[in-house]
Amino acid sequence: MTTHALSALRVMQDAPVIPVIVLNDVAHAVPMARALLAGGIRMLEVTLRTPQALACIEAIAREVPEAAVGAGTVRSRADAQAAARAGARFAVSPGYTPAVGQACRDAGLALLPGVATGSEIMLAQEDGFTELKFFPAMQAGGPAMLKAWSGPFFDVKFCPTGGVTPQNAADFLALPNVVCVGGSWLVPADALVSGDWARITRLAAETRALARAA
């Protein structure tokens, strides 16, 4: 995979699911990334929820260049800058502020901003973002909310994240304004601890079979 700049749409279009990854041990980062890559998943969102997250992003960026590692839970300019320094190529935020949007632009990071209301969508659109993360998807209205938004926000594409499972992913992916979903099930905590990389590869490969409308 080349290292030219990514767009948010390209991140979303690469596979039906973007894995939402929580890593507590840097030693897990590279074999996990290789396992996902073997299953056909290249866009890897490592959340900034643990003290080891940035070191994990750095390790994946260095050792698994065929993947594109991104930073999740980006909440501030400092988060965006640190993620870019670690080698992240895209960012995902739980909400949106103009400061985070500008910080990601300044750092060269494609951004998927989080939104849960119409006002938040409009704020992100004002700043030029039309590919958005719908979060927390199930708690904020699920597929029904996205159907309702397809009228007034006909020009916006979404990546629902939060409560998305293998059982309901197809309901989201059937919607024309959904390009992909974000899911944590691809990297189960027990598989990381036990080093069951074959299981992670299998889960990744299964997601490639999910159909999507967009």
N, C-alpha and C positions, 0 to 999 in steps of 0.2 A: 504494500500500500504506500503510495507516495505521501510526502509530507506537506503538500501544498494546503492552503487554508481550507478549512471545512466551512460549509454553511449549515445552519440549523436544519434546513430541509434535507440536506444530504445525510446528516446524522440520523434523522428520522426515517429516511427511505431505505437505509441499508438493510434492515431486518424488521420483522413484525414486532420484535420486542427489544427494548433496551434494558439490559440487566442493571438493577439497582443493587450495588454491592457495598457491604459493610465489612471492612477488614480490620482485624485486631492484631494481626501478626504479619510483619513484612515478609516473612518466609513463605507465606501463602500466596503472595501477590503474583509472582511470575508463573508458577504452575497453574494457578487458577485462570490467568489470562490465556495461557496456551491451551487450556482445556476448553475454554469458551471459543477460542479461535478455531480449534479442531471441529467444533460443532457448528461453525459457520457464523458466529457472532463476533463482529469486529468492533462495534461501538460499546465501550465499557464505561459505565458511570460509577466511579468510586466516590462514595459519599464522604464529606468532610465531617463525619460524626465521631471519629476516633482519633486519638493522638497520633496514630501511625498512618493515617490516611495519606498525607502528603508524601511520606517516604514510599508508600505503596505505589502511588501515582508515578513517582520518579523511577522506581524499579521497573514498572511495566513499560514506561516510555523508553527506557534505555534498553531493556532486554527483549521486548516484544514489539518491535517497530511496525510489524504488519497490522497490529491493532491500533485503534485510535482511543486513547484513554481520556476520559473527561472527569471533571470534578462535579459532584452533586452537593446539595446543601450549601451552595454559595450564597451568602447572605450580606456580604459587604465588599467594599473595594479591596480591603486587605485580603479577603478570601480569594478574590479573582486574581490578584497579583501573585499571591503565593501559589495558586494552582498553575498559573502560567509558568512561573519559575520552575515548578516541579516537572513540567513537560506536558501538562494537560492541553488538549486541543479544542475542547468544548466545555461549557459550563451549564449546569442545570440548577435553577434556584427554586426554593419552595414558594416564593412570592416574587413581587416585582417592585423595584424602585428605580427611578431614573439614574441614581448614582451607581447602582449595580450594572445597569445597562451600559452606561458610559465606560465603567471600569472594564467590562468585558471587551468592548470595542477597542479601548486603548491597549488592552493586553493581547488583542488578536484572537480572542476566544469566541467561537460561535456560542450563542446563548439561547437556551430554552427557558424562558421565564415562566414561573408558576403563576396561575390565575385561578380564581374560584368564583368570580363575579363578573357581571357585564362591565362594571366600572373599571375593574382591573384589566380586562381585555382592551378597553378603550385607551387606558393609560399606556399600556404596552404598544398598542398600535400607533399612538401619537409619536412614539419614539422609534418607529420603524420596524417593530417586531410583529410578524404575522404567523410565526410558527411557535406555538405556546404549549406549555405543560398544564394540563388540567389536574389540579391537586388541591385537596385529597379527593380523588375522583369519585369513589363510591359514597363517601360521606357528604360530598357536595352536590349530589344529584344523579350521579351515574350516567348511563347512556341516555336517559330521558332528558337530562339537562343539555347534553351535547346536541340532541335532536332539536331542542328548543332554540339553541344558539345558532343552528345552521341557517336560520332565516336572516336575523339582523347581522350576524357575523359570517356571511357567506364566503368571505375571502380569507378566513383564518383556518389554519390546520392545527390539529391538537394531538398531543401525546398524553393520554390519561394515565395517571400514576396514583397509587394509593388505594389499596383494597383490590387491585387487579390480580386475578388468579388464573390458572390454566382453565378453570371452569367458566369464567365469565369473560375472558379475553376476546373470544370470538364475537360477543355481543358488541363490544366497543369497535373491533376491527371491521365489522360490517357497516359502520357508519361512514358516509363519504367524506366527512370532515375529520376523520381520524386516520393518521398515517401509520402510527405505531402505538404501542403501549409501553409503559415502564413496569417492570416486575422484579420482585426480589426472589421469586421461587427458583430462578436459574442457578442461584448460588446459595444453597442451604447452609446454615451455620454448621450443622453436624457434618456435612460433606467436607467443609473446610478443615474442621478439626481432625477428621479422620484421614484427610488426604485422598478422598475418593474422587479423583479427577475424572475418572471414566463416567461417573454419575453426572458430573457437571457437563461433560461433553454430550452425554445422551440428552439431558434436559435442554441444552442449547439446540441440538439438532432437531428435537421435537418442535421447537418454536418456529423453525424455518418452514414447517408445513402449515402454519396458521395462515388462512386466507385473509386478505384485506381488500376493502373496496377502493381505497384511495391510491 
